[in-house]
Amino acid sequence: MVATWLWQAGKDIRETVAFVTARGLREVCLAVPPGGVDEDVAALASALRGNGIAVSCLGGDPRWAVDHDAALNWAFRATTDAVFDGVHLDVEPWTLPGWPSDARSLMASYSVLVEEMTEVAPLAVDLAPWLFDDHAETLTRVVQQCDSITGLAYRDNAASILAAAAGMIRLCAETGTTYRIGVETQPPSPEIPSTITFGDDGLAAMSRVLTAVAEQLPDSLFDGFAIHHLDSWRTMPP
């Protein structure tokens, strides 16, 4: 594991830093509220960076796919108010009401947003695996713009993770783009089937599966695993 998402900074700074450092993470994608960096975010970002851990400002409003000004204003405020190592976008246009009827135009607009965001800071984005099949041309433009991408290959066994990530891996090989594989740790629920999360499998099972996946990816572009998300990860059963 090299990275994790943290959607709420909270005030348990010492515990968060201890958890992250104990697992040897290199980066935390830390959510910055729409209104900008607050005290909790600023304090945690500073503490993590003080311990040698990179911190990216994380934002994920799906409306940013079409409202570029809001996204760029958020990014400029965030990177002005605190020291971050980059921007991490988890913008999902496929959750907007216009999807799937307007999917092509929404993805085209998202591609433009990514291009504009590269002017702000080093950029990484999260992408659903099926996009690489359904919107291959647009995804090629997106991936070429990014410093890194994370494929949300949310499955709980090695074969399924590799199958889900296959399109991303092929495109990154063509473009020379660094990639990570994201996995889920939230408990199963009506919205989160047990087959897409390690939340009910436990830490040991997740470790075994991710080791098996990594053994199949000697590619130098593979930059490890990102765990979604820190709060559920830290409460997983052994």
ZADO-1210 file (C-alpha; in nm, 4 decimals, padded with zeros to 6 digits):
<atoms>
<atom x="00.0000" y="00.0000" z="00.0000" code="MET" pos="1"/>
<atom x="00.1276" y="00.3437" z="-00.0865" code="VAL" pos="2"/>
<atom x="-00.1687" y="00.5796" z="-00.0485" code="ALA" pos="3"/>
<atom x="-00.5103" y="00.6293" z="00.1047" code="THR" pos="4"/>
<atom x="-00.8066" y="00.8624" z="00.0758" code="TRP" pos="5"/>
<atom x="-00.9101" y="01.0588" z="00.3855" code="LEU" pos="6"/>
<atom x="-01.2461" y="01.2304" z="00.3443" code="TRP" pos="7"/>
<atom x="-01.2621" y="01.3953" z="00.6867" code="GLN" pos="8"/>
<atom x="-00.9529" y="01.5355" z="00.8586" code="ALA" pos="9"/>
<atom x="-01.0883" y="01.5238" z="01.2137" code="GLY" pos="10"/>
<atom x="-00.8879" y="01.6234" z="01.5172" code="LYS" pos="11"/>
<atom x="-00.7098" y="01.2920" z="01.5886" code="ASP" pos="12"/>
<atom x="-00.3941" y="01.4120" z="01.4174" code="ILE" pos="13"/>
<atom x="-00.1484" y="01.2082" z="01.6250" code="ARG" pos="14"/>
<atom x="-00.3432" y="00.8842" z="01.5730" code="GLU" pos="15"/>
<atom x="-00.3809" y="00.9455" z="01.1998" code="THR" pos="16"/>
<atom x="-00.0113" y="01.0170" z="01.1501" code="VAL" pos="17"/>
<atom x="00.0787" y="00.7079" z="01.3553" code="ALA" pos="18"/>
<atom x="-00.1529" y="00.4852" z="01.1490" code="PHE" pos="19"/>
<atom x="-00.0188" y="00.6162" z="00.8184" code="VAL" pos="20"/>
<atom x="00.3483" y="00.5966" z="00.9134" code="THR" pos="21"/>
<atom x="00.3132" y="00.2481" z="01.0649" code="ALA" pos="22"/>
<atom x="00.1896" y="00.1236" z="00.7278" code="ARG" pos="23"/>
<atom x="00.4643" y="00.2925" z="00.5324" code="GLY" pos="24"/>
<atom x="00.2329" y="00.5025" z="00.3187" code="LEU" pos="25"/>
<atom x="00.3858" y="00.7601" z="00.0897" code="ARG" pos="26"/>
<atom x="00.0777" y="00.9728" z="00.0301" code="GLU" pos="27"/>
<atom x="-00.2522" y="01.0743" z="00.1820" code="VAL" pos="28"/>
<atom x="-00.5215" y="01.2224" z="-00.0413" code="CYS" pos="29"/>
<atom x="-00.6816" y="01.4631" z="00.2061" code="LEU" pos="30"/>
<atom x="-01.0240" y="01.6090" z="00.1302" code="ALA" pos="31"/>
<atom x="-01.0442" y="01.9879" z="00.1290" code="VAL" pos="32"/>
<atom x="-01.3957" y="02.1277" z="00.1826" code="PRO" pos="33"/>
<atom x="-01.5543" y="02.3359" z="-00.0958" code="PRO" pos="34"/>
<atom x="-01.5062" y="02.6461" z="00.1155" code="GLY" pos="35"/>
<atom x="-01.1335" y="02.5922" z="00.1387" code="GLY" pos="36"/>
<atom x="-00.8747" y="02.4675" z="00.3854" code="VAL" pos="37"/>
<atom x="-00.9953" y="02.4667" z="00.7462" code="ASP" pos="38"/>
<atom x="-00.7892" y="02.4377" z="01.0650" code="GLU" pos="39"/>
<atom x="-00.8160" y="02.0598" z="01.0853" code="ASP" pos="40"/>
<atom x="-00.7041" y="02.0097" z="00.7258" code="VAL" pos="41"/>
<atom x="-00.4159" y="02.2545" z="00.7598" code="ALA" pos="42"/>
<atom x="-00.2932" y="02.0976" z="01.0837" code="ALA" pos="43"/>
<atom x="-00.3112" y="01.7403" z="00.9551" code="LEU" pos="44"/>
<atom x="-00.1474" y="01.8248" z="00.6220" code="ALA" pos="45"/>
<atom x="00.1378" y="01.9933" z="00.8048" code="SER" pos="46"/>
<atom x="00.1815" y="01.7015" z="01.0470" code="ALA" pos="47"/>
<atom x="00.1829" y="01.4420" z="00.7681" code="LEU" pos="48"/>
<atom x="00.4285" y="01.6353" z="00.5551" code="ARG" pos="49"/>
<atom x="00.6441" y="01.6877" z="00.8625" code="GLY" pos="50"/>
<atom x="00.6706" y="01.3084" z="00.8833" code="ASN" pos="51"/>
<atom x="00.7774" y="01.2747" z="00.5217" code="GLY" pos="52"/>
<atom x="00.4340" y="01.1815" z="00.3838" code="ILE" pos="53"/>
<atom x="00.3111" y="01.3550" z="00.0697" code="ALA" pos="54"/>
<atom x="-00.0346" y="01.5135" z="00.0919" code="VAL" pos="55"/>
<atom x="-00.2599" y="01.5866" z="-00.2032" code="SER" pos="56"/>
<atom x="-00.5701" y="01.8022" z="-00.1764" code="CYS" pos="57"/>
<atom x="-00.8666" y="01.5784" z="-00.2599" code="LEU" pos="58"/>
<atom x="-01.1877" y="01.7003" z="-00.4190" code="GLY" pos="59"/>
<atom x="-01.4783" y="01.5056" z="-00.5593" code="GLY" pos="60"/>
<atom x="-01.7827" y="01.7114" z="-00.6574" code="ASP" pos="61"/>
<atom x="-01.9265" y="01.5457" z="-00.9718" code="PRO" pos="62"/>
<atom x="-02.0695" y="01.8814" z="-01.0822" code="ARG" pos="63"/>
<atom x="-01.7145" y="02.0010" z="-01.1409" code="TRP" pos="64"/>
<atom x="-01.7176" y="01.7962" z="-01.4609" code="ALA" pos="65"/>
<atom x="-01.9247" y="02.0794" z="-01.6097" code="VAL" pos="66"/>
<atom x="-01.8631" y="02.3645" z="-01.3619" code="ASP" pos="67"/>
<atom x="-01.4931" y="02.4139" z="-01.4234" code="HIS" pos="68"/>
<atom x="-01.4769" y="02.7534" z="-01.2552" code="ASP" pos="69"/>
<atom x="-01.5937" y="02.6059" z="-00.9251" code="ALA" pos="70"/>
<atom x="-01.3347" y="02.3287" z="-00.9486" code="ALA" pos="71"/>
<atom x="-01.0489" y="02.5591" z="-01.0396" code="LEU" pos="72"/>
<atom x="-01.1419" y="02.8130" z="-00.7723" code="ASN" pos="73"/>
<atom x="-01.1424" y="02.5317" z="-00.5148" code="TRP" pos="74"/>
<atom x="-00.8014" y="02.4098" z="-00.6293" code="ALA" pos="75"/>
<atom x="-00.6457" y="02.7564" z="-00.6344" code="PHE" pos="76"/>
<atom x="-00.7792" y="02.8326" z="-00.2842" code="ARG" pos="77"/>
<atom x="-00.6645" y="02.4987" z="-00.1465" code="ALA" pos="78"/>
<atom x="-00.3121" y="02.5202" z="-00.2852" code="THR" pos="79"/>
<atom x="-00.2801" y="02.8820" z="-00.1725" code="THR" pos="80"/>
<atom x="-00.4047" y="02.8281" z="00.1832" code="ASP" pos="81"/>
<atom x="-00.1918" y="02.5199" z="00.2606" code="ALA" pos="82"/>
<atom x="00.1108" y="02.3343" z="00.1298" code="VAL" pos="83"/>
<atom x="00.0101" y="02.0339" z="-00.0799" code="PHE" pos="84"/>
<atom x="00.2140" y="01.8102" z="-00.3058" code="ASP" pos="85"/>
<atom x="-00.0536" y="01.7956" z="-00.5721" code="GLY" pos="86"/>
<atom x="-00.4235" y="01.7829" z="-00.6554" code="VAL" pos="87"/>
<atom x="-00.6213" y="01.4586" z="-00.6527" code="HIS" pos="88"/>
<atom x="-00.9568" y="01.4606" z="-00.8324" code="LEU" pos="89"/>
<atom x="-01.2271" y="01.2049" z="-00.7624" code="ASP" pos="90"/>
<atom x="-01.4790" y="01.3674" z="-00.9972" code="VAL" pos="91"/>
<atom x="-01.7365" y="01.1164" z="-01.1221" code="GLU" pos="92"/>
<atom x="-01.9518" y="01.2577" z="-01.4051" code="PRO" pos="93"/>
<atom x="-02.1294" y="00.9234" z="-01.4380" code="TRP" pos="94"/>
<atom x="-02.3181" y="01.0062" z="-01.1163" code="THR" pos="95"/>
<atom x="-02.4777" y="01.3186" z="-01.2680" code="LEU" pos="96"/>
<atom x="-02.8467" y="01.3205" z="-01.3732" code="PRO" pos="97"/>
<atom x="-02.7472" y="01.3611" z="-01.7404" code="GLY" pos="98"/>
<atom x="-02.5766" y="01.0220" z="-01.7473" code="TRP" pos="99"/>
<atom x="-02.5949" y="00.8091" z="-01.9603" code="PRO" pos="100"/>
<atom x="-02.7855" y="01.0092" z="-02.2210" code="SER" pos="101"/>
<atom x="-02.5225" y="01.2869" z="-02.2180" code="ASP" pos="102"/>
<atom x="-02.2282" y="01.0629" z="-02.1343" code="ALA" pos="103"/>
<atom x="-02.0200" y="01.1640" z="-02.4357" code="ARG" pos="104"/>
<atom x="-02.0492" y="01.5372" z="-02.3717" code="SER" pos="105"/>
<atom x="-01.9995" y="01.4964" z="-01.9971" code="LEU" pos="106"/>
<atom x="-01.6798" y="01.3015" z="-02.0510" code="MET" pos="107"/>
<atom x="-01.5573" y="01.5542" z="-02.3055" code="ALA" pos="108"/>
<atom x="-01.6169" y="01.8326" z="-02.0526" code="SER" pos="109"/>
<atom x="-01.4407" y="01.6295" z="-01.7841" code="TYR" pos="110"/>
<atom x="-01.1417" y="01.5888" z="-02.0152" code="SER" pos="111"/>
<atom x="-01.1193" y="01.9669" z="-02.0540" code="VAL" pos="112"/>
<atom x="-01.1365" y="02.0086" z="-01.6753" code="LEU" pos="113"/>
<atom x="-00.8418" y="01.7734" z="-01.6341" code="VAL" pos="114"/>
<atom x="-00.6402" y="01.9703" z="-01.8872" code="GLU" pos="115"/>
<atom x="-00.7196" y="02.2967" z="-01.7091" code="GLU" pos="116"/>
<atom x="-00.6382" y="02.1518" z="-01.3681" code="MET" pos="117"/>
<atom x="-00.2879" y="02.0549" z="-01.4776" code="THR" pos="118"/>
<atom x="-00.2067" y="02.4274" z="-01.4717" code="GLU" pos="119"/>
<atom x="-00.2638" y="02.4362" z="-01.0945" code="VAL" pos="120"/>
<atom x="-00.0425" y="02.1575" z="-00.9558" code="ALA" pos="121"/>
<atom x="00.0750" y="01.8022" z="-01.0229" code="PRO" pos="122"/>
<atom x="-00.2447" y="01.6095" z="-01.0920" code="LEU" pos="123"/>
<atom x="-00.3782" y="01.2619" z="-01.0212" code="ALA" pos="124"/>
<atom x="-00.7312" y="01.1424" z="-01.0956" code="VAL" pos="125"/>
<atom x="-00.9522" y="00.8489" z="-01.0019" code="ASP" pos="126"/>
<atom x="-01.1137" y="00.6557" z="-01.2867" code="LEU" pos="127"/>
<atom x="-01.3693" y="00.3748" z="-01.2943" code="ALA" pos="128"/>
<atom x="-01.2357" y="00.0706" z="-01.4823" code="PRO" pos="129"/>
<atom x="-01.5251" y="00.0438" z="-01.7294" code="TRP" pos="130"/>
<atom x="-01.4506" y="00.3923" z="-01.8644" code="LEU" pos="131"/>
<atom x="-01.1442" y="00.2518" z="-02.0424" code="PHE" pos="132"/>
<atom x="-01.3761" y="00.0399" z="-02.2584" code="ASP" pos="133"/>
<atom x="-01.6732" y="00.2730" z="-02.2972" code="ASP" pos="134"/>
<atom x="-01.4839" y="00.6016" z="-02.3453" code="HIS" pos="135"/>
<atom x="-01.1421" y="00.4931" z="-02.4660" code="ALA" pos="136"/>
<atom x="-01.0666" y="00.7971" z="-02.6830" code="GLU" pos="137"/>
<atom x="-01.1539" y="01.0464" z="-02.4103" code="THR" pos="138"/>
<atom x="-00.9681" y="00.8456" z="-02.1476" code="LEU" pos="139"/>
<atom x="-00.6551" y="00.8524" z="-02.3639" code="THR" pos="140"/>
<atom x="-00.6611" y="01.2331" z="-02.3554" code="ARG" pos="141"/>
<atom x="-00.7247" y="01.2331" z="-01.9803" code="VAL" pos="142"/>
<atom x="-00.4460" y="00.9892" z="-01.8977" code="VAL" pos="143"/>
<atom x="-00.1963" y="01.1758" z="-02.1156" code="GLN" pos="144"/>
<atom x="-00.2584" y="01.4922" z="-01.9119" code="GLN" pos="145"/>
<atom x="-00.2112" y="01.3364" z="-01.5673" code="CYS" pos="146"/>
<atom x="00.0968" y="01.2706" z="-01.3610" code="ASP" pos="147"/>
<atom x="-00.0714" y="00.9616" z="-01.2185" code="SER" pos="148"/>
<atom x="-00.4065" y="00.7869" z="-01.2253" code="ILE" pos="149"/>
<atom x="-00.5797" y="00.5509" z="-00.9844" code="THR" pos="150"/>
<atom x="-00.8065" y="00.2819" z="-01.1239" code="GLY" pos="151"/>
<atom x="-01.0924" y="00.2048" z="-00.8876" code="LEU" pos="152"/>
<atom x="-01.0646" y="-00.1716" z="-00.9304" code="ALA" pos="153"/>
<atom x="-01.2947" y="-00.2453" z="-00.6404" code="TYR" pos="154"/>
<atom x="-01.2973" y="-00.6257" z="-00.6162" code="ARG" pos="155"/>
<atom x="-01.1944" y="-00.8672" z="-00.3396" code="ASP" pos="156"/>
<atom x="-00.9863" y="-01.1276" z="-00.5255" code="ASN" pos="157"/>
<atom x="-00.6712" y="-01.1058" z="-00.7349" code="ALA" pos="158"/>
<atom x="-00.8160" y="-01.2300" z="-01.0641" code="ALA" pos="159"/>
<atom x="-01.1061" y="-00.9852" z="-01.0543" code="SER" pos="160"/>
<atom x="-00.8835" y="-00.6905" z="-00.9595" code="ILE" pos="161"/>
<atom x="-00.6460" y="-00.7642" z="-01.2463" code="LEU" pos="162"/>
<atom x="-00.9365" y="-00.8042" z="-01.4893" code="ALA" pos="163"/>
<atom x="-01.0928" y="-00.4765" z="-01.3788" code="ALA" pos="164"/>
<atom x="-00.7627" y="-00.2910" z="-01.4080" code="ALA" pos="165"/>
<atom x="-00.6612" y="-00.4411" z="-01.7439" code="ALA" pos="166"/>
<atom x="-00.7845" y="-00.1532" z="-01.9593" code="GLY" pos="167"/>
<atom x="-00.6107" y="00.1036" z="-01.7428" code="MET" pos="168"/>
<atom x="-00.2873" y="-00.0941" z="-01.7431" code="ILE" pos="169"/>
<atom x="-00.2871" y="-00.1195" z="-02.1237" code="ARG" pos="170"/>
<atom x="-00.3507" y="00.2516" z="-02.1718" code="LEU" pos="171"/>
<atom x="-00.0889" y="00.3526" z="-01.9160" code="CYS" pos="172"/>
<atom x="00.1638" y="00.1318" z="-02.0968" code="ALA" pos="173"/>
<atom x="00.0834" y="00.3148" z="-02.4209" code="GLU" pos="174"/>
<atom x="00.1093" y="00.6617" z="-02.2661" code="THR" pos="175"/>
<atom x="00.3855" y="00.5957" z="-02.0135" code="GLY" pos="176"/>
<atom x="00.1644" y="00.7114" z="-01.7245" code="THR" pos="177"/>
<atom x="00.2150" y="00.5972" z="-01.3670" code="THR" pos="178"/>
<atom x="-00.0853" y="00.4204" z="-01.2162" code="TYR" pos="179"/>
<atom x="-00.2160" y="00.2884" z="-00.8885" code="ARG" pos="180"/>
<atom x="-00.4842" y="00.0334" z="-00.8175" code="ILE" pos="181"/>
<atom x="-00.7534" y="00.1378" z="-00.5736" code="GLY" pos="182"/>
<atom x="-00.9318" y="-00.1098" z="-00.3476" code="VAL" pos="183"/>
<atom x="-01.2267" y="-00.0740" z="-00.1128" code="GLU" pos="184"/>
<atom x="-01.2457" y="-00.1427" z="00.2635" code="THR" pos="185"/>
<atom x="-01.5917" y="-00.0173" z="00.3594" code="GLN" pos="186"/>
<atom x="-01.8242" y="-00.2738" z="00.5204" code="PRO" pos="187"/>
<atom x="-02.0685" y="-00.4404" z="00.2798" code="PRO" pos="188"/>
<atom x="-02.4077" y="-00.2717" z="00.2497" code="SER" pos="189"/>
<atom x="-02.6924" y="-00.2472" z="-00.0008" code="PRO" pos="190"/>
<atom x="-02.4772" y="00.0057" z="-00.1895" code="GLU" pos="191"/>
<atom x="-02.1490" y="-00.1868" z="-00.1471" code="ILE" pos="192"/>
<atom x="-02.1701" y="-00.5563" z="-00.2420" code="PRO" pos="193"/>
<atom x="-01.9366" y="-00.7876" z="-00.0538" code="SER" pos="194"/>
<atom x="-01.7637" y="-00.8793" z="-00.3814" code="THR" pos="195"/>
<atom x="-01.6200" y="-00.5291" z="-00.4240" code="ILE" pos="196"/>
<atom x="-01.4791" y="-00.4703" z="-00.0759" code="THR" pos="197"/>
<atom x="-01.2339" y="-00.6229" z="00.1686" code="PHE" pos="198"/>
<atom x="-01.4393" y="-00.4780" z="00.4531" code="GLY" pos="199"/>
<atom x="-01.5756" y="-00.8192" z="00.5479" code="ASP" pos="200"/>
<atom x="-01.2645" y="-01.0179" z="00.4531" code="ASP" pos="201"/>
<atom x="-01.0169" y="-00.8665" z="00.6971" code="GLY" pos="202"/>
<atom x="-00.6666" y="-00.7260" z="00.6833" code="LEU" pos="203"/>
<atom x="-00.4846" y="-01.0566" z="00.6368" code="ALA" pos="204"/>
<atom x="-00.7013" y="-01.1535" z="00.3406" code="ALA" pos="205"/>
<atom x="-00.6518" y="-00.8132" z="00.1792" code="MET" pos="206"/>
<atom x="-00.2763" y="-00.8383" z="00.2253" code="SER" pos="207"/>
<atom x="-00.2652" y="-01.1824" z="00.0618" code="ARG" pos="208"/>
<atom x="-00.4728" y="-01.0699" z="-00.2356" code="VAL" pos="209"/>
<atom x="-00.2780" y="-00.7498" z="-00.2962" code="LEU" pos="210"/>
<atom x="00.0498" y="-00.9384" z="-00.2754" code="THR" pos="211"/>
<atom x="-00.0799" y="-01.1775" z="-00.5419" code="ALA" pos="212"/>
<atom x="-00.1836" y="-00.8846" z="-00.7629" code="VAL" pos="213"/>
<atom x="00.1522" y="-00.7099" z="-00.7241" code="ALA" pos="214"/>
<atom x="00.3347" y="-01.0266" z="-00.8259" code="GLU" pos="215"/>
<atom x="00.1526" y="-01.0091" z="-01.1598" code="GLN" pos="216"/>
<atom x="00.2524" y="-00.6455" z="-01.2180" code="LEU" pos="217"/>
<atom x="00.6303" y="-00.6146" z="-01.2552" code="PRO" pos="218"/>
<atom x="00.5606" y="-00.3115" z="-01.4749" code="ASP" pos="219"/>
<atom x="00.7686" y="-00.0109" z="-01.3635" code="SER" pos="220"/>
<atom x="00.4618" y="00.2128" z="-01.4120" code="LEU" pos="221"/>
<atom x="00.2740" y="00.0348" z="-01.1320" code="PHE" pos="222"/>
<atom x="00.2973" y="00.2541" z="-00.8226" code="ASP" pos="223"/>
<atom x="00.1234" y="00.0352" z="-00.5679" code="GLY" pos="224"/>
<atom x="-00.2193" y="00.0297" z="-00.4072" code="PHE" pos="225"/>
<atom x="-00.4452" y="00.3053" z="-00.2805" code="ALA" pos="226"/>
<atom x="-00.6838" y="00.2109" z="00.0001" code="ILE" pos="227"/>
<atom x="-01.0347" y="00.3549" z="00.0139" code="HIS" pos="228"/>
<atom x="-01.0616" y="00.4864" z="00.2687" code="HIS" pos="229"/>
<atom x="-00.8575" y="00.5498" z="00.5817" code="LEU" pos="230"/>
<atom x="-01.1480" y="00.5572" z="00.8282" code="ASP" pos="231"/>
<atom x="-01.2874" y="00.2181" z="00.7250" code="SER" pos="232"/>
<atom x="-00.9406" y="00.0679" z="00.6790" code="TRP" pos="233"/>
<atom x="-00.8396" y="00.1459" z="01.0350" code="ARG" pos="234"/>
<atom x="-01.1462" y="-00.0370" z="01.1743" code="THR" pos="235"/>
<atom x="-01.1203" y="-00.3512" z="00.9572" code="MET" pos="236"/>
<atom x="-01.1088" y="-00.6903" z="01.1323" code="PRO" pos="237"/>
<atom x="-00.7740" y="-00.8702" z="01.1314" code="PRO" pos="238"/>
</atoms>
